[in-house]
Amino acid sequence: MHFNEQLKKLGTDHVDLLLLHWPVFNKYIESWRALEAIYNDGQARAIGVCNFDVDHLQNLMDHANIMPMVNQIEFNPRIHQPDTVAFCQDNHIQLEAWSPLGNGQLLSSPVISKIAKEHGKTPAQVILRWELQQDFIVIPKSVHEERMRENRDINDFELDADEMEAIAMLDEEKHSIWYDKYKWSGNPNGRDDYIAKPGEF
């Protein structure tokens, strides 16, 4: 579908942020040029990427006219992707967390639950605050109005250095189960050229 048709369906003449979802091998430079054109036409106020690691970002930046403004990566207490985070911070690329709550698997963590109790907050609020204090954009997904309100109510407390470190110690550097299955699988030459089939995500 042409981007203009998508805008028409949304009932607007622009979007605030347009992201390139995946660094598909031999395609993402070409795709990025399309995003640059959309940005230059004023149809997107910001453009960025998702799931790009340091190699992808460096390659993109070597060919781009406009640098990516956002990189949306999997980030939560169980996976930190430090190399990608450091690269983005050094190059003024705003980081956005997907799966910020770790698919809910972190909500029963004794470490997080203890910190939540001390602050009178829920485990979800503590996790989101931990990410926010690292300058991540966090947009947790929920269909429940009460949880949406809860997720928004994270600006009236702050985690201290010891609490931040205690949560950071939960790191396992493990992607979501589906991520590793689809990220580079089926590729005899290593990584980077697996193209997902329709409906796989």
N, C-alpha and C positions, 0 to 999 in steps of 0.2 A: 504494500500500500504506500502510495506517495505521502510524504510528510505533510503536504498541504491538506490532503484528505484527512489525516489524523487530527490536524488542528481543527478542521471543520467539525469533526465528530466531537471534539472536546469543547467546541463552542468558543474558541479563543483564537487570537492571531499570533500567539507565542506561548512558549513554555518557560518556566523559570530555570529548569535544568534538564538537559538531555544527555543520557549516558549511553556509551557503547558497551553492550553487555558482556562481551567475551572477546579475548584476543585470538580470533580464528587465524590460523597460519596463512600467510600470504594474502590476507584479506583486510587485516585491521588498519593498515596504512591507508588503503583505498577508502575504507569506511570512515576513517577519521577525516579525510578530505571532504566527505559529504557533510559531516558534522560541522566542519569549519565553514562551509558554504552557508549552512543553515544559521550559524551564529552570525556571520557577516551580513546576512539578510535581516537580522533582527528578530528571527523567529525563535531563537533560544537565547536567554540572557546569560546562560553559562553552559559549557559542555565539558564532559568528563568521560571517564572510563570505569569499568568494573573488572575485578579479578585480574588486573595487570600486575605482574611482579616487576622486579628491577630491570630485568633484561627487556621485557616488553616496553616498559616506560622509556628506557634509554633509547631503544630503537625508534619508538614513536617520536620522541623529542628530536632525534637526529633528522627526521623527515618532515616534521610538522611546522606549519606557519604560526599556529596558535597552540600554546602549551595546554595540556589538560588541566582543568581547574579543580577537578574532583577525582579521586580514585575510591571506589566503593569496594571494600575487601571484607572477607570474613574476619571478624575480630570480636573476641569476648575473652573472659578470663582463661579459657582453655586453649586459645590460639592467638598469638600476638603478632606473627609475621614481622619480626623486628627489622629485617633488612629493608622490606618494602616500606614500612612505616618511616624509618630513618631517611630513606631516599625521598619520599614524598615531603617530609618536613623540611629537608634541605633544599628542595626545589619548589617550595611554596605551593604544593598541591594539597588541597584540603582532603582529609581522610573522612570517609563515611563508613560506618560499620553495618554490614548485613549480618543477620543472625546475632544481634547484640546480646541476646539472652541465652545463646547456645542451645536453641531449640527446647528451652525449658529444663534442660538437664542439670543446670547449675542452681536451680532454685532450691534444691534440697541440700546444698553444700553446707556442712556444719560451720565452716569458716565464714561464709557469707551470711548464714542465718544468725550467727553470734553478733556480727557487726550490725546487722539489720535490727536486732533486738536492742542493742545499745543506743541506736539512733531513733528508735520508735518508727522504723520504716520497714518495708517489705524487702525480701531478697532481690526482687526485680528492680526496685528503686535503687538499691545499693549498687547493683551491677551497672545500671545505666549511669549512675553518678560517677562510678569508677572510670567509665569510658569518657564521659563528658569532661572530667578533670584532665584527661589526656588530649583534649581538643578534638575529639571525634564528633562528627554529626551522628546522632543516634535516632533512628526511626523504627522503634519496635512495632511489630505487626500484631494487631488484635482486632477481633470483631466484637468484643465486649466493651460497652461504654464505661463501665466501672474501671476496667483495667486501663483503658485509654487515659482516663483522668488520673489514675494512680501513676502511670508512666510519665505523665506530664509534671507531676508534683515532685520534682527532684532538685529544685533550686533553693530550698530552705535549709539545707544542711551540707556539710563538707566532710570528706574523709581525710583523716590525717595521714602522714607519711607511713606510719606503721600499718595502718589499715590498707592503704594502697599496695604496700609491699606484700601483705598477707594474701590479698586477692591475686596479685601477680604471680605468687608462688604456685597457683593452681594450673599454671601453663603446662600443657602437654604437647603443643604444636601439632595437634591433630585436626584435620579438616573434617567437615561434616561427611557422613558416610557417602552420600551421593556425589560429593565434590570430587573425591579421588577416583570414584568409579568413572566419572564422565570427563574429568579434566584432561587426562592424557592417555586414557586407555585405548587399546586397539592400534597402537602406533609402533611398528617394528623399528623405527628410526629414533626412538626416544620420545620427547614431548613436543607439544606445540602444534601438531597438525591434525588433531582429532576434531572433526566437525560433528556436532551433535545432530541427531536426526529429529525431525518434527515430533513434538510431544514428549521428548526425553526429559525436559525440565519441567 
